[in-house]
Amino acid sequence: MFRKIVAALIAVLLSAPVFASDFVINVHGVVCSFCAQGLTKKVSKLPFIDQSKYTKGVKVEIESQRVTIAVKADQELDIEALFKAIESGGYEPVDVWSVNAAGEPDEVLQGQP
């Protein structure tokens, strides 16, 4: 009986959505500070973005063409909505990475849908 309960708990934990974290998105086409401002404006409007971190929840690194976002503690990352927001600004999202405790990209979650 105990094993069944433990197995059920493990299954629930492994299938749980990702909450309260930072994510890195590789984005092609971000080449200037004007691009960074436009991208920040588009992405920061998403309901799951934690605007208390970075610049309205978004940090754009032009040199590496990486965008780091903060997701609210009670929200789930919506990759499809994120990619649509990036594409609506004229940029190409390549992939999304979770960020580890050291602040480095850790595990790829999804390439372009």
N, CA and C atoms as an extended XYZ file, in Angstrom:
339
Properties=species:S:1:pos:R:3:atomname:S:1:resname:S:1:resid:I:1 pbc="F F F"
N         0.818       -1.189        0.000 N   MET     1
C         0.000        0.000        0.000 CA  MET     1
C         0.862        1.253        0.000 C   MET     1
N         1.886        1.248        0.870 N   PHE     2
C         2.784        2.396        0.960 CA  PHE     2
C         3.479        2.651       -0.371 C   PHE     2
N         3.894        1.603       -1.044 N   ARG     3
C         4.572        1.738       -2.343 CA  ARG     3
C         3.650        2.364       -3.377 C   ARG     3
N         2.381        2.014       -3.346 N   LYS     4
C         1.425        2.585       -4.300 CA  LYS     4
C         1.259        4.083       -4.070 C   LYS     4
N         1.219        4.468       -2.810 N   ILE     5
C         1.081        5.886       -2.486 CA  ILE     5
C         2.321        6.658       -2.935 C   ILE     5
N         3.488        6.119       -2.649 N   VAL     6
C         4.735        6.763       -3.053 CA  VAL     6
C         4.817        6.848       -4.574 C   VAL     6
N         4.461        5.791       -5.262 N   ALA     7
C         4.483        5.790       -6.726 CA  ALA     7
C         3.512        6.827       -7.289 C   ALA     7
N         2.347        6.944       -6.685 N   ALA     8
C         1.366        7.941       -7.134 CA  ALA     8
C         1.884        9.357       -6.905 C   ALA     8
N         2.504        9.601       -5.776 N   LEU     9
C         3.066       10.922       -5.493 CA  LEU     9
C         4.181       11.277       -6.469 C   LEU     9
N         5.035       10.339       -6.775 N   ILE    10
C         6.116       10.576       -7.733 CA  ILE    10
C         5.542       10.890       -9.110 C   ILE    10
N         4.520       10.155       -9.512 N   ALA    11
C         3.896       10.401      -10.816 CA  ALA    11
C         3.292       11.800      -10.880 C   ALA    11
N         2.662       12.236       -9.803 N   VAL    12
C         2.067       13.575       -9.764 CA  VAL    12
C         3.154       14.638       -9.824 C   VAL    12
N         4.223       14.464       -9.079 N   LEU    13
C         5.308       15.442       -9.076 CA  LEU    13
C         5.991       15.547      -10.433 C   LEU    13
N         6.180       14.442      -11.100 N   LEU    14
C         6.842       14.461      -12.399 CA  LEU    14
C         5.970       15.066      -13.490 C   LEU    14
N         4.674       15.013      -13.325 N   SER    15
C         3.782       15.556      -14.348 CA  SER    15
C         3.339       16.981      -14.032 C   SER    15
N         3.791       17.535      -12.925 N   ALA    16
C         3.375       18.879      -12.520 CA  ALA    16
C         3.981       19.925      -13.453 C   ALA    16
N         3.251       21.008      -13.734 N   PRO    17
C         3.778       22.064      -14.592 CA  PRO    17
C         4.913       22.820      -13.910 C   PRO    17
N         5.692       23.549      -14.696 N   VAL    18
C         6.818       24.319      -14.182 CA  VAL    18
C         6.300       25.665      -13.669 C   VAL    18
N         6.593       25.988      -12.403 N   PHE    19
C         6.152       27.226      -11.795 CA  PHE    19
C         7.350       28.005      -11.249 C   PHE    19
N         7.174       29.309      -11.087 N   ALA    20
C         8.091       30.196      -10.378 CA  ALA    20
C         9.540       30.016      -10.768 C   ALA    20
N         9.859       30.419      -11.958 N   SER    21
C        11.220       30.235      -12.406 CA  SER    21
C        11.571       31.260      -13.456 C   SER    21
N        12.848       31.281      -13.794 N   ASP    22
C        13.325       32.095      -14.892 CA  ASP    22
C        13.615       31.181      -16.078 C   ASP    22
N        13.461       31.741      -17.252 N   PHE    23
C        13.691       30.993      -18.475 CA  PHE    23
C        14.477       31.845      -19.449 C   PHE    23
N        15.287       31.200      -20.272 N   VAL    24
C        16.077       31.883      -21.287 CA  VAL    24
C        15.561       31.455      -22.647 C   VAL    24
N        15.360       32.438      -23.525 N   ILE    25
C        14.905       32.159      -24.880 CA  ILE    25
C        15.969       32.686      -25.830 C   ILE    25
N        16.441       31.847      -26.733 N   ASN    26
C        17.330       32.305      -27.798 CA  ASN    26
C        16.450       32.891      -28.880 C   ASN    26
N        16.738       34.146      -29.269 N   VAL    27
C        15.893       34.879      -30.214 CA  VAL    27
C        16.776       35.463      -31.311 C   VAL    27
N        16.499       35.119      -32.548 N   HIS    28
C        17.228       35.695      -33.678 CA  HIS    28
C        16.603       37.014      -34.091 C   HIS    28
N        17.449       37.983      -34.418 N   GLY    29
C        16.974       39.259      -34.938 CA  GLY    29
C        17.063       40.425      -33.981 C   GLY    29
N        17.447       40.184      -32.740 N   VAL    30
C        17.565       41.263      -31.761 CA  VAL    30
C        18.986       41.837      -31.891 C   VAL    30
N        19.101       43.017      -32.560 N   VAL    31
C        20.427       43.538      -32.882 CA  VAL    31
C        20.719       44.922      -32.319 C   VAL    31
N        19.736       45.565      -31.689 N   CYS    32
C        19.974       46.917      -31.179 CA  CYS    32
C        19.101       47.168      -29.945 C   CYS    32
N        19.360       48.297      -29.292 N   SER    33
C        18.590       48.620      -28.084 CA  SER    33
C        17.124       48.912      -28.407 C   SER    33
N        16.838       49.418      -29.601 N   PHE    34
C        15.445       49.636      -30.007 CA  PHE    34
C        14.715       48.291      -30.116 C   PHE    34
N        15.406       47.289      -30.684 N   CYS    35
C        14.834       45.932      -30.759 CA  CYS    35
C        14.533       45.407      -29.353 C   CYS    35
N        15.492       45.616      -28.452 N   ALA    36
C        15.334       45.132      -27.073 CA  ALA    36
C        14.139       45.781      -26.396 C   ALA    36
N        13.946       47.087      -26.616 N   GLN    37
C        12.806       47.784      -26.022 CA  GLN    37
C        11.483       47.239      -26.549 C   GLN    37
N        11.410       47.047      -27.851 N   GLY    38
C        10.177       46.535      -28.453 CA  GLY    38
C         9.853       45.137      -27.970 C   GLY    38
N        10.885       44.299      -27.886 N   LEU    39
C        10.691       42.924      -27.428 CA  LEU    39
C        10.257       42.904      -25.962 C   LEU    39
N        10.874       43.742      -25.150 N   THR    40
C        10.498       43.835      -23.739 CA  THR    40
C         9.041       44.254      -23.603 C   THR    40
N         8.626       45.223      -24.404 N   LYS    41
C         7.243       45.710      -24.345 CA  LYS    41
C         6.252       44.600      -24.687 C   LYS    41
N         6.549       43.820      -25.745 N   LYS    42
C         5.649       42.735      -26.173 CA  LYS    42
C         5.562       41.631      -25.114 C   LYS    42
N         6.711       41.173      -24.641 N   VAL    43
C         6.759       40.019      -23.733 CA  VAL    43
C         6.243       40.378      -22.339 C   VAL    43
N         6.528       41.598      -21.881 N   SER    44
C         6.119       41.967      -20.518 CA  SER    44
C         4.604       42.034      -20.346 C   SER    44
N         3.856       42.118      -21.443 N   LYS    45
C         2.392       42.164      -21.376 CA  LYS    45
C         1.759       40.799      -21.119 C   LYS    45
N         2.528       39.727      -21.245 N   LEU    46
C         1.977       38.391      -21.032 CA  LEU    46
C         1.586       38.233      -19.559 C   LEU    46
N         0.453       37.597      -19.280 N   PRO    47
C        -0.064       37.544      -17.901 CA  PRO    47
C         0.794       36.755      -16.913 C   PRO    47
N         1.648       35.882      -17.382 N   PHE    48
C         2.455       35.059      -16.475 CA  PHE    48
C         3.822       35.676      -16.161 C   PHE    48
N         4.145       36.825      -16.745 N   ILE    49
C         5.439       37.468      -16.523 CA  ILE    49
C         5.447       38.199      -15.179 C   ILE    49
N         6.512       37.972      -14.394 N   ASP    50
C         6.705       38.633      -13.102 CA  ASP    50
C         7.430       39.956      -13.355 C   ASP    50
N         6.679       41.047      -13.414 N   GLN    51
C         7.242       42.342      -13.759 CA  GLN    51
C         8.081       42.974      -12.651 C   GLN    51
N         8.149       42.333      -11.493 N   SER    52
C         8.951       42.876      -10.396 CA  SER    52
C        10.440       42.552      -10.557 C   SER    52
N        10.765       41.729      -11.519 N   LYS    53
C        12.146       41.312      -11.746 CA  LYS    53
C        12.619       41.849      -13.094 C   LYS    53
N        13.906       42.111      -13.229 N   TYR    54
C        14.496       42.635      -14.464 CA  TYR    54
C        13.802       43.936      -14.868 C   TYR    54
N        13.659       44.185      -16.164 N   THR    55
C        12.919       45.340      -16.665 CA  THR    55
C        11.545       44.839      -17.074 C   THR    55
N        10.570       45.044      -16.200 N   LYS    56
C         9.210       44.547      -16.410 CA  LYS    56
C         9.190       43.039      -16.660 C   LYS    56
N        10.069       42.303      -15.997 N   GLY    57
C        10.092       40.847      -16.092 CA  GLY    57
C        10.914       40.294      -17.233 C   GLY    57
N        11.599       41.173      -17.972 N   VAL    58
C        12.323       40.747      -19.175 CA  VAL    58
C        13.728       41.351      -19.182 C   VAL    58
N        14.721       40.526      -19.503 N   LYS    59
C        16.094       41.001      -19.676 CA  LYS    59
C        16.568       40.559      -21.057 C   LYS    59
N        16.918       41.518      -21.909 N   VAL    60
C        17.352       41.233      -23.272 CA  VAL    60
C        18.856       41.456      -23.362 C   VAL    60
N        19.575       40.446      -23.838 N   GLU    61
C        21.016       40.548      -24.055 CA  GLU    61
C        21.247       40.566      -25.565 C   GLU    61
N        21.539       41.747      -26.087 N   ILE    62
C        21.671       41.934      -27.533 CA  ILE    62
C        22.836       41.121      -28.097 C   ILE    62
N        23.978       41.138      -27.417 N   GLU    63
C        25.175       40.465      -27.921 CA  GLU    63
C        24.966       38.966      -28.138 C   GLU    63
N        24.282       38.331      -27.208 N   SER    64
C        24.063       36.880      -27.301 CA  SER    64
C        22.708       36.529      -27.898 C   SER    64
N        21.871       37.537      -28.143 N   GLN    65
C        20.505       37.365      -28.631 CA  GLN    65
C        19.713       36.419      -27.726 C   GLN    65
N        19.867       36.640      -26.429 N   ARG    66
C        19.138       35.879      -25.414 CA  ARG    66
C        18.186       36.778      -24.670 C   ARG    66
N        17.025       36.236      -24.349 N   VAL    67
C        16.031       36.948      -23.561 CA  VAL    67
C        15.752       36.101      -22.319 C   VAL    67
N        15.898       36.701      -21.161 N   THR    68
C        15.592       36.021      -19.907 CA  THR    68
C        14.287       36.599      -19.390 C   THR    68
N        13.370       35.714      -18.997 N   ILE    69
C        12.092       36.160      -18.456 CA  ILE    69
C        11.892       35.580      -17.063 C   ILE    69
N        11.141       36.307      -16.253 N   ALA    70
C        10.755       35.843      -14.919 CA  ALA    70
C         9.273       35.496      -14.960 C   ALA    70
N         8.928       34.334      -14.448 N   VAL    71
C         7.539       33.876      -14.423 CA  VAL    71
C         7.019       33.968      -12.989 C   VAL    71
N         5.796       34.468      -12.841 N   LYS    72
C         5.170       34.602      -11.525 CA  LYS    72
C         5.119       33.258      -10.802 C   LYS    72
N         5.191       33.316       -9.480 N   ALA    73
C         5.211       32.119       -8.648 CA  ALA    73
C         3.965       31.261       -8.820 C   ALA    73
N         2.829       31.879       -9.087 N   ASP    74
C         1.584       31.119       -9.183 CA  ASP    74
C         1.148       30.872      -10.631 C   ASP    74
N         2.054       31.085      -11.560 N   GLN    75
C         1.720       30.950      -12.981 CA  GLN    75
C         2.585       29.890      -13.653 C   GLN    75
N         2.078       29.372      -14.740 N   GLU    76
C         2.803       28.398      -15.556 CA  GLU    76
C         3.294       29.094      -16.817 C   GLU    76
N         4.491       28.740      -17.255 N   LEU    77
C         5.033       29.281      -18.500 CA  LEU    77
C         4.207       28.781      -19.678 C   LEU    77
N         3.730       29.699      -20.504 N   ASP    78
C         2.977       29.364      -21.716 CA  ASP    78
C         3.915       29.623      -22.893 C   ASP    78
N         4.598       28.571      -23.346 N   ILE    79
C         5.602       28.713      -24.400 CA  ILE    79
C         4.966       29.190      -25.703 C   ILE    79
N         3.798       28.688      -26.023 N   GLU    80
C         3.133       29.085      -27.274 CA  GLU    80
C         2.825       30.585      -27.274 C   GLU    80
N         2.280       31.111      -26.186 N   ALA    81
C         1.976       32.538      -26.089 CA  ALA    81
C         3.263       33.366      -26.113 C   ALA    81
N         4.302       32.872      -25.456 N   LEU    82
C         5.593       33.551      -25.441 CA  LEU    82
C         6.159       33.659      -26.851 C   LEU    82
N         6.161       32.544      -27.595 N   PHE    83
C         6.690       32.550      -28.958 CA  PHE    83
C         5.865       33.460      -29.865 C   PHE    83
N         4.546       33.471      -29.687 N   LYS    84
C         3.685       34.346      -30.502 CA  LYS    84
C         4.001       35.816      -30.227 C   LYS    84
N         4.225       36.171      -28.968 N   ALA    85
C         4.561       37.556      -28.620 CA  ALA    85
C         5.889       37.964      -29.247 C   ALA    85
N         6.860       37.078      -29.215 N   ILE    86
C         8.171       37.364      -29.813 CA  ILE    86
C         8.045       37.502      -31.323 C   ILE    86
N         7.316       36.592      -31.951 N   GLU    87
C         7.129       36.635      -33.403 CA  GLU    87
C         6.352       37.872      -33.839 C   GLU    87
N         5.402       38.333      -33.015 N   SER    88
C         4.614       39.516      -33.379 CA  SER    88
C         5.482       40.771      -33.424 C   SER    88
N         6.630       40.737      -32.772 N   GLY    89
C         7.571       41.849      -32.827 CA  GLY    89
C         8.528       41.749      -33.993 C   GLY    89
N         8.428       40.667      -34.766 N   GLY    90
C         9.281       40.489      -35.927 CA  GLY    90
C        10.557       39.707      -35.659 C   GLY    90
N        10.596       38.985      -34.544 N   TYR    91
C        11.789       38.229      -34.172 CA  TYR    91
C        11.503       36.737      -34.231 C   TYR    91
N        12.567       35.948      -34.261 N   GLU    92
C        12.420       34.498      -34.384 CA  GLU    92
C        12.865       33.793      -33.104 C   GLU    92
N        11.914       33.290      -32.312 N   PRO    93
C        12.295       32.514      -31.125 CA  PRO    93
C        12.815       31.149      -31.559 C   PRO    93
N        13.940       30.743      -30.988 N   VAL    94
C        14.570       29.489      -31.397 CA  VAL    94
C        14.270       28.374      -30.415 C   VAL    94
N        14.538       28.614      -29.126 N   ASP    95
C        14.284       27.596      -28.108 CA  ASP    95
C        14.148       28.252      -26.738 C   ASP    95
N        13.643       27.468      -25.791 N   VAL    96
C        13.436       27.933      -24.411 CA  VAL    96
C        14.195       27.007      -23.477 C   VAL    96
N        14.923       27.605      -22.556 N   TRP    97
C        15.704       26.854      -21.574 CA  TRP    97
C        15.257       27.224      -20.166 C   TRP    97
N        15.195       26.248      -19.286 N   SER    98
C        14.995       26.566      -17.871 CA  SER    98
C        16.331       27.069      -17.331 C   SER    98
N        16.284       27.802      -16.224 N   VAL    99
C        17.488       28.358      -15.619 CA  VAL    99
C        17.735       27.649      -14.293 C   VAL    99
N        18.979       27.215      -14.065 N   ASN   100
C        19.309       26.509      -12.828 CA  ASN   100
C        19.566       27.494      -11.687 C   ASN   100
N        19.874       26.980      -10.515 N   ALA   101
C        20.071       27.806       -9.330 CA  ALA   101
C        21.230       28.787       -9.483 C   ALA   101
N        22.206       28.463      -10.340 N   ALA   102
C        23.350       29.350      -10.573 CA  ALA   102
C        23.028       30.449      -11.582 C   ALA   102
N        21.810       30.413      -12.144 N   GLY   103
C        21.412       31.427      -13.106 CA  GLY   103
C        21.825       31.135      -14.529 C   GLY   103
N        22.238       29.911      -14.800 N   GLU   104
C        22.675       29.505      -16.129 CA  GLU   104
C        21.604       28.660      -16.806 C   GLU   104
N        21.494       28.740      -18.152 N   PRO   105
C        20.553       27.858      -18.862 CA  PRO   105
C        20.867       26.398      -18.544 C   PRO   105
N        19.837       25.632      -18.251 N   ASP   106
C        20.024       24.276      -17.742 CA  ASP   106
C        19.487       23.210      -18.681 C   ASP   106
N        18.199       23.265      -18.972 N   GLU   107
C        17.546       22.194      -19.732 CA  GLU   107
C        16.638       22.808      -20.778 C   GLU   107
N        16.776       22.336      -22.021 N   VAL   108
C        15.912       22.855      -23.080 CA  VAL   108
C        14.512       22.310      -22.875 C   VAL   108
N        13.516       23.206      -22.915 N   LEU   109
C        12.124       22.796      -22.735 CA  LEU   109
C        11.452       22.577      -24.069 C   LEU   109
N        11.770       23.447      -25.043 N   GLN   110
C        11.115       23.304      -26.339 CA  GLN   110
C        11.839       24.157      -27.363 C   GLN   110
N        11.929       23.596      -28.575 N   GLY   111
C        12.369       24.386      -29.714 CA  GLY   111
C        11.157       25.049      -30.288 C   GLY   111
N        11.321       25.725      -31.410 N   GLN   112
C        10.210       26.459      -32.007 CA  GLN   112
C         9.067       25.512      -32.359 C   GLN   112
N         7.824       25.859      -31.919 N   PRO   113
C         6.670       24.986      -32.185 CA  PRO   113
C         6.270       25.030      -33.646 C   PRO   113
